[in-house]
Amino acid sequence: MERAFLMPRPRQPLGPSRLPAQLCAAAALLAACSLGTTTTDRCSSTAQCIEAFGPGYRCGDSGYCDRIPPIARCTAEGRDGLPESYPSDLLTQPGEYQGAILLGSLQDLSVPRQVARERAARLAVQHANHAKAEARPFGLLMCNLAEDDELDGLDSKAASERIARHLVEDLGVAALIGPSSSANTGAAFEAVADHDVVLISPSATAPKLSDADTDSPSDAQPGKLWRTAPPDQIQGDAIAADMNARSLSRIVIIFSQDSYGQGLSDVVAESFEGQSTKLAFGNSDARIQHTRDAVIDHDPDEVLFISSSASEIASFLRLASEITEYDGRSIFLTDAARSEALLEETESLDRFAGRIRGTYPEPPDYSSTAAVTFRARYEDEYGDDPTGQSYTAQTYDATWLAVYGSVYSRLHEGEVNGTGIARGIRKLATQGADRLDITETNFAKVVQAFGDDQGLDIDGASGPLDYDLRTEELSAPIVVWKVVQQGTAFAFEDDAIF
């Protein structure tokens, strides 16, 4: 293992210093400076190693700064050839990024919409560095949660735990962006709960996550688990309100056995005024049985299917389309189903033409300055429209929150840590403060406000980030959509809003 002692050098409060590397390179020519020399200071934190040598160095138990290679899931080989970091040479040329502020991204790259979210996170870091408002560079380490037997055989939940620990414990990351699903988010957060780190998910909406963090967040003790999408308590109430408005008397709720499915099904069952029955969408045998039992044994007016998995949604629709007892009955889906993948299930949609509804949080207002800028810059960088993939704007906002919070932490905590980042995020939800759009050009204004210990009221690409500081949660209107046929194709059409 490559090891290095810290080099003694003058302290500089702002910006990464290039002096130590230059001195060491020059001294090495005289055999007076080398990795492992015994005439230098020992490290006491990974942050010191990053400051001295750059990303990829960790302070080991012996006081050496050890060079730590990324695990396979965080390399290009384990990411289907996609870049492992931004900037791309963050880990291969660490000396160019001494003192870098590191963020970590956790997404399942087998899912196209999560690839789009990772791109949005990268774009935010790119914009932050281009703005040059913060003296230290930002770096993004990107890792893959996809189940892959050739990598390590871990499922996405176990991979979330493994990657979160690696990014935080080995690489010194103080803020994690993602995961996307509620189950993986809960697993990642629990894996690093003993560390001073913030996790911001753009799309984990399970109500149960509200209880995973502190009960009474405050400026003194802020929460470490944040999200840029509203919790499913709001969506569940909206689903029940739509069903009640249509005077349904009996429903069956089939739900995936994870925190998202269980939490949302509980909310709907509690808020629905009629009779509800809950069935778990378990293994393959249970799926067939419960999909059939839902209509044969319980005779519902409507079947609500809850899952964050595109494959499970498709599986349910295919099973239901083969059961004659579903004739004339309607199906209700949730936010994860509103994707291009659903519209490609043409045989199932033909079977349920005009009888599929669903909900999702009101989409971003793409006429706002922050949203227009994000959409244009995303299209310029990647050649795709981000509005075609869910939660991309929320991921862009989540990454900027981590960037802003890191600046606040450095200015007011003297270092970048989770507590300081969370305090900075709370400062961005100051009622009555100056309202500011999340854009590259506004970064300097955020740094100035934080330098003066002033709060701001932030509008993101996904909309106003008006956190209720009593809960550190967002709220948003919920849209009810339906699937309509347009010629031989299918499309989504908004039907109501709650």
C-alpha positions in Angstrom: 0.0 0.0 0.0 1.3 3.4 -0.9 1.8 5.6 2.2 2.8 9.1 2.9 3.4 11.3 5.9 2.0 14.8 6.0 4.5 17.5 5.0 4.8 20.4 7.4 3.7 23.6 5.7 2.2 27.0 6.4 -1.6 27.0 6.9 -3.7 28.7 4.3 -7.4 29.2 5.3 -8.8 29.5 1.7 -8.0 27.3 -1.3 -6.0 24.3 -2.0 -2.2 24.9 -1.7 0.1 23.6 -4.4 3.2 24.4 -2.3 3.6 21.0 -0.5 3.6 19.0 -3.7 6.1 21.4 -5.3 8.4 21.3 -2.4 8.3 17.6 -2.2 8.9 17.1 -5.9 11.9 19.4 -5.7 13.2 17.9 -2.5 12.9 14.4 -3.9 15.5 15.3 -6.4 17.9 15.7 -3.5 16.7 12.5 -1.7 15.4 14.7 1.1 11.6 14.1 0.6 9.8 11.0 -0.2 6.7 9.0 0.6 7.1 7.4 4.0 9.7 9.8 5.3 10.0 9.8 9.1 10.8 13.5 9.5 7.3 14.8 9.0 4.0 15.1 10.9 1.5 12.3 11.2 -2.1 12.7 10.1 -5.1 12.7 12.4 -7.9 12.9 9.8 -8.6 12.0 6.2 -9.3 15.7 5.5 -5.6 16.4 6.3 -4.5 13.8 3.8 -6.8 15.2 1.1 -5.5 18.7 1.9 -1.9 17.5 1.5 -2.0 14.9 -1.2 -5.5 15.2 -2.8 -8.5 12.8 -3.2 -7.9 9.1 -2.7 -5.8 9.3 0.4 -7.1 8.2 3.8 -5.6 8.7 7.3 -4.8 5.2 8.5 -4.6 3.9 12.0 -0.8 4.2 12.0 -0.8 7.9 11.2 0.1 7.4 7.5 -1.9 8.9 4.6 -2.7 5.7 2.8 -3.6 5.7 -0.9 -7.0 4.0 -1.2 -8.2 2.8 -4.6 -11.9 3.0 -5.4 -13.9 -0.2 -5.2 -15.1 -1.8 -8.4 -18.5 -0.2 -8.3 -16.9 3.2 -8.3 -14.6 2.6 -11.3 -15.3 2.9 -15.0 -15.1 -0.9 -15.3 -17.9 -1.3 -12.8 -19.9 1.5 -14.3 -20.4 0.2 -17.9 -17.5 2.4 -19.0 -19.0 5.7 -17.7 -16.7 8.1 -16.0 -16.0 7.4 -12.3 -15.5 11.0 -11.2 -15.8 14.6 -12.1 -13.4 16.0 -12.9 -12.4 12.8 -14.7 -8.8 12.8 -13.3 -9.9 13.5 -9.7 -8.4 10.2 -8.5 -5.7 9.6 -11.1 -4.1 13.1 -10.6 -4.9 13.8 -7.0 -2.1 16.3 -6.6 -4.1 18.6 -8.9 -7.0 18.7 -6.4 -5.5 19.1 -3.0 -8.1 20.2 -0.5 -11.0 19.3 -2.8 -14.5 19.1 -1.3 -15.7 15.7 -2.2 -19.3 14.6 -2.9 -20.5 11.1 -3.6 -23.2 9.9 -6.0 -25.1 6.6 -5.6 -27.3 5.5 -8.5 -28.4 2.3 -10.2 -26.9 2.6 -13.7 -29.0 -0.2 -15.1 -32.0 2.2 -14.9 -32.0 4.9 -17.5 -33.7 7.5 -15.4 -31.0 7.1 -12.7 -28.3 7.5 -15.3 -30.0 10.9 -16.1 -29.9 11.7 -12.4 -26.2 11.0 -12.1 -25.7 13.3 -15.1 -27.6 16.0 -13.3 -25.4 15.7 -10.2 -22.3 15.9 -12.4 -23.6 19.0 -14.1 -24.2 20.8 -10.8 -20.6 20.1 -9.7 -19.3 21.2 -13.1 -21.2 24.5 -12.8 -20.0 25.0 -9.2 -16.4 24.7 -10.3 -16.9 26.9 -13.4 -18.3 29.6 -11.1 -15.0 29.9 -9.2 -16.9 31.3 -6.3 -15.4 28.9 -3.8 -11.6 28.7 -3.6 -11.5 24.9 -3.1 -12.5 22.7 -6.1 -15.4 20.3 -5.8 -15.2 16.7 -6.8 -17.9 14.1 -7.5 -17.2 10.4 -7.0 -19.8 8.3 -8.8 -20.8 4.8 -8.0 -23.1 2.1 -9.4 -25.8 0.3 -7.3 -26.9 -2.1 -10.0 -27.1 -5.8 -9.2 -24.2 -7.4 -11.0 -22.8 -10.9 -10.2 -19.6 -10.1 -12.0 -18.9 -7.2 -9.7 -19.6 -8.6 -6.2 -23.0 -10.3 -6.3 -24.6 -7.7 -4.0 -28.2 -6.6 -4.4 -28.8 -2.8 -4.7 -29.5 -2.5 -0.9 -26.3 -4.2 0.1 -24.4 -2.2 -2.5 -25.8 1.0 -1.1 -24.4 0.1 2.3 -21.0 -0.9 0.9 -20.6 2.1 -1.3 -21.8 4.6 1.4 -19.2 3.2 3.8 -16.5 3.3 1.2 -17.1 6.9 0.1 -17.3 8.1 3.7 -14.8 6.0 5.6 -12.2 5.5 2.8 -12.5 8.6 0.7 -13.6 11.3 3.1 -16.8 12.3 1.4 -19.0 14.5 3.6 -22.2 14.5 1.5 -23.9 11.7 -0.5 -26.3 12.4 -3.3 -28.8 9.5 -3.6 -29.7 6.7 -3.6 -32.9 7.1 -5.5 -35.1 4.4 -3.9 -36.3 4.7 -0.3 -35.1 1.3 0.7 -31.6 2.0 -0.6 -31.6 5.4 0.9 -32.5 4.0 4.3 -29.8 1.4 4.0 -27.1 3.9 3.0 -28.0 6.3 5.7 -27.9 3.7 8.4 -24.6 2.4 7.2 -22.9 5.8 7.9 -25.0 6.9 10.8 -22.0 7.0 13.1 -20.2 9.5 10.8 -20.7 13.2 10.5 -22.1 13.0 6.9 -25.2 14.3 5.1 -27.3 12.2 2.7 -29.6 14.0 0.2 -31.9 11.9 -1.9 -33.7 13.4 -4.9 -36.4 10.8 -5.0 -36.7 8.7 -1.9 -40.2 9.5 -0.7 -41.1 6.8 1.9 -42.8 8.3 5.0 -40.7 5.9 7.1 -37.6 7.9 6.3 -39.0 10.9 8.2 -38.4 8.8 11.4 -34.9 7.7 10.4 -33.3 10.9 11.5 -33.7 13.3 14.4 -37.2 13.9 15.7 -36.8 17.6 16.5 -34.2 19.1 14.1 -32.8 22.5 14.9 -29.9 24.8 14.0 -27.9 23.3 16.9 -28.8 19.7 15.9 -29.8 19.6 12.3 -30.9 16.5 10.6 -28.5 14.6 8.3 -31.0 12.9 6.0 -32.6 15.3 3.5 -34.6 14.9 0.3 -35.5 17.3 -2.6 -38.9 15.5 -3.1 -41.8 15.6 -0.8 -42.5 12.6 1.4 -45.2 10.1 0.4 -47.6 11.1 3.2 -48.6 13.9 0.8 -49.0 11.5 -2.2 -50.9 8.9 -0.1 -53.4 11.5 1.0 -53.8 12.7 -2.6 -54.4 9.1 -3.8 -57.1 8.5 -1.2 -58.6 11.9 -1.9 -59.0 11.1 -5.6 -60.5 7.7 -4.8 -62.9 9.3 -2.3 -63.9 12.0 -4.8 -64.8 9.2 -7.3 -66.9 7.5 -4.6 -65.1 4.2 -4.6 -66.2 1.9 -1.9 -63.7 -1.0 -2.0 -60.0 -1.1 -3.0 -57.2 -3.6 -2.9 -53.7 -2.3 -2.3 -50.9 -4.5 -3.7 -47.5 -3.2 -2.5 -43.9 -4.0 -2.8 -42.3 -5.2 0.5 -40.0 -2.3 1.1 -40.2 1.0 3.0 -41.7 2.8 0.0 -44.5 0.3 -0.6 -45.3 -0.4 3.0 -45.2 3.2 4.0 -47.4 4.5 1.2 -49.9 1.7 1.4 -50.4 2.5 5.1 -51.1 6.2 4.3 -53.7 5.3 1.6 -55.4 2.7 3.8 -55.7 5.2 6.7 -57.0 8.0 4.5 -59.4 6.1 2.2 -63.0 6.3 3.4 -64.1 3.0 2.1 -62.9 -0.6 2.7 -59.3 -1.4 1.8 -57.4 -4.7 1.7 -53.6 -4.9 1.6 -51.6 -7.7 -0.2 -47.9 -7.9 -0.5 -46.3 -8.3 -3.9 -43.7 -10.8 -2.8 -41.9 -13.6 -4.6 -43.0 -14.9 -8.0 -45.5 -17.3 -6.6 -47.0 -14.8 -4.3 -47.2 -12.2 -7.1 -49.4 -14.4 -9.3 -51.5 -15.5 -6.3 -52.1 -12.0 -4.9 -52.7 -10.4 -8.3 -55.4 -13.0 -8.9 -56.8 -12.9 -5.3 -57.1 -9.1 -5.4 -60.0 -9.3 -7.8 -61.4 -12.8 -7.3 -61.6 -12.8 -3.5 -62.1 -9.1 -2.7 -64.1 -7.7 -5.7 -62.6 -4.2 -5.6 -63.7 -1.2 -7.5 -60.0 -0.4 -8.1 -56.6 -2.0 -7.5 -53.8 0.2 -6.3 -50.3 -1.1 -7.1 -47.4 0.5 -5.3 -43.8 -0.1 -6.3 -40.7 2.0 -7.1 -39.4 -0.8 -9.5 -40.2 -0.4 -13.2 -39.8 -4.2 -13.6 -42.3 -4.9 -10.8 -44.8 -2.5 -12.3 -44.5 -4.1 -15.7 -44.8 -7.6 -14.1 -48.0 -6.7 -12.3 -49.6 -5.2 -15.5 -48.7 -8.3 -17.5 -50.1 -10.6 -14.9 -53.3 -8.6 -14.5 -53.8 -8.4 -18.3 -54.1 -12.2 -18.3 -56.8 -12.4 -15.6 -60.3 -12.0 -17.0 -61.6 -10.8 -13.6 -59.8 -7.5 -14.2 -62.2 -6.7 -17.0 -64.0 -3.4 -16.3 -61.8 -2.6 -13.2 -59.5 0.3 -13.0 -55.8 0.3 -11.9 -54.1 3.1 -9.9 -50.3 3.4 -10.0 -47.9 5.8 -8.2 -45.2 8.3 -9.1 -42.5 5.7 -10.1 -44.8 4.4 -12.9 -44.9 7.7 -14.7 -42.1 6.9 -17.1 -41.5 6.0 -20.7 -41.1 2.4 -19.6 -44.8 2.2 -18.8 -45.8 3.6 -22.2 -43.8 0.8 -23.8 -46.0 -1.8 -22.2 -48.4 -1.6 -25.1 -50.1 -5.0 -24.8 -51.0 -4.4 -21.2 -52.1 -0.8 -21.9 -54.3 -2.1 -24.7 -56.0 -4.4 -22.2 -56.6 -1.5 -19.7 -57.2 1.3 -22.2 -58.7 4.3 -20.3 -58.6 2.6 -16.9 -55.1 3.4 -15.6 -54.5 6.4 -13.3 -51.7 7.4 -11.2 -50.0 10.2 -9.2 -46.8 12.1 -9.1 -45.5 15.4 -7.5 -46.3 18.4 -9.6 -43.4 18.7 -12.2 -41.0 21.6 -12.1 -42.1 24.9 -13.6 -39.7 25.0 -16.5 -40.4 28.7 -17.1 -38.6 29.7 -13.9 -35.0 31.0 -14.3 -33.5 28.1 -12.4 -35.4 25.5 -14.4 -34.9 27.1 -17.8 -31.2 27.4 -17.1 -30.9 23.8 -15.9 -32.8 22.4 -18.9 -30.8 24.3 -21.4 -27.4 23.5 -19.8 -28.4 19.8 -19.5 -29.4 19.6 -23.2 -26.2 21.3 -24.2 -24.0 18.9 -22.2 -25.8 15.6 -22.9 -28.0 16.2 -25.9 -31.1 15.0 -24.0 -34.2 16.7 -22.5 -34.1 16.2 -18.8 -37.8 16.5 -18.5 -38.2 13.1 -20.1 -36.6 11.4 -17.0 -38.1 11.8 -13.5 -36.3 13.6 -10.7 -33.4 15.0 -12.7 -34.1 18.5 -11.6 -34.4 17.3 -8.0 -31.0 15.7 -8.3 -29.4 18.9 -9.7 -30.9 20.8 -6.7 -29.8 18.1 -4.2 -26.2 18.5 -5.5 -26.3 22.3 -5.3 -27.6 22.0 -1.7 -24.6 19.9 -0.8 -22.3 22.4 -2.5 -23.8 25.4 -0.7 -23.9 23.6 2.6 -20.2 22.7 2.2 -19.3 26.3 1.7 -21.3 27.3 4.9 -19.6 24.5 6.8 -16.1 25.6 5.8 -16.8 29.2 6.6 -18.5 28.6 10.0 -17.3 25.2 11.2 -13.7 25.6 10.0 -14.1 22.3 8.1 -16.5 20.6 5.8 -18.6 18.1 7.8 -22.2 16.8 7.8 -23.4 19.0 10.7 -22.1 22.1 9.0 -23.6 21.2 5.6 -27.0 20.6 7.2 -26.8 23.9 9.0 -26.1 25.6 5.7 -29.1 23.9 4.0 -31.3 25.2 6.8 -30.0 28.7 6.1 -31.3 28.3 2.5 -34.8 28.0 3.8 -34.9 31.3 5.7 -38.4 32.8 5.4 -38.4 36.5 4.4 -34.8 36.4 3.2 -33.7 37.4 -0.3 -35.0 34.9 -2.9 -32.4 33.4 -5.2 -32.4 31.0 -8.1 -30.0 28.0 -8.2 -27.7 29.0 -11.1 -24.0 29.0 -11.7 -24.0 32.8 -11.8 -25.7 33.1 -8.4 -23.1 30.9 -6.6 -21.0 34.0 -5.6 -24.1 35.6 -4.0 -24.6 32.5 -1.9 -21.0 32.6 -0.8 -21.3 36.3 0.1 -24.5 35.7 2.1 -23.0 32.9 4.0 -19.8 34.9 4.7 -22.1 37.5 6.3 -24.0 34.7 8.1 -27.2 35.7 6.2 -29.9 33.3 5.2 -31.5 32.9 1.7 -34.7 31.6 0.3 -33.8 29.3 -2.6 -35.7 28.4 -5.8 -34.3 25.3 -7.5 -34.7 23.7 -10.9 -37.4 21.6 -9.4 -39.2 24.5 -7.8 -39.1 26.4 -4.5 -37.1 24.6 -1.9 -39.3 25.9 1.0 -38.4 23.4 3.7 -40.4 23.3 6.9 -37.6 23.7 9.3 -39.6 21.9 12.0 -39.4 18.7 9.9 -36.8 19.5 7.3 -39.3 18.3 4.7 -40.8 19.8 1.5 -44.4 19.8 0.4 -45.7 20.0 -3.1 -49.0 19.7 -5.0 -49.7 16.1 -6.3 -51.0 15.6 -9.8 -53.3 12.8 -10.9 -52.5 11.5 -14.3 -54.1 9.0 -16.7 -52.9 7.0 -19.6 -54.6 7.9 -22.9 -54.3 6.4 -26.4 -53.1 8.6 -29.2 -53.5 6.6 -32.4 -51.4 3.5 -32.0 -49.3 5.0 -29.1 -50.0 5.9 -25.5 -49.3 9.1 -23.5 -49.8 10.6 -20.1 -52.4 13.2 -19.5 -52.9 15.2 -16.3 -56.4 14.9 -14.9 -56.5 16.5 -11.4 -54.4 18.1 -8.8 -54.5 17.9 -5.0 
